[in-house]
Amino acid sequence: MECVIALHKGVDRLLFGMSASQVRALLHARFNSFKRSPDAAHPIDHFVEVGLFAHYDRAGHLEAIELASPAAAGLYGINLLGMGFDEAVKYLKSRDPQLQHEVDGAISLALGLGLYAPHAEGDPKAPAESVLVVARGYYD
């Protein structure tokens, strides 16, 4: 499923600020809710068949969307999950020269995007495992 990223706004029809019930109704897909850490303020919804994780703030409003297989993370017609991590970093750096590049990921504050690539240190041509799309202020 191709998911079109709207920078700082959301993905497709999922818009930051929506409630968890609105997200669930819009996706109309099975999901699992879980907390990544015991002190997390709100559970994350994982829509397995879609390849999407919905992250909510303390009030239960959508603040970040994480895309993983089988989703295609489309940014300006380019699937960020369909290329090697090194190539994705190069592409994002052309859009944001201030991109923060780590051995296993990258963050663009200007674009509101993060890449997670746990295998990139051993194989920089391996694709990112996920793309995180965030609302303005998420990294503040």
Summary of the structure (lengths in Angstrom):
residues: 140
radius of gyration: 14.4
end to end distance: 30.7
largest distance: 40.1
contacts: 410
relative contact order: 0.18
helix: 14%
strand: 39%
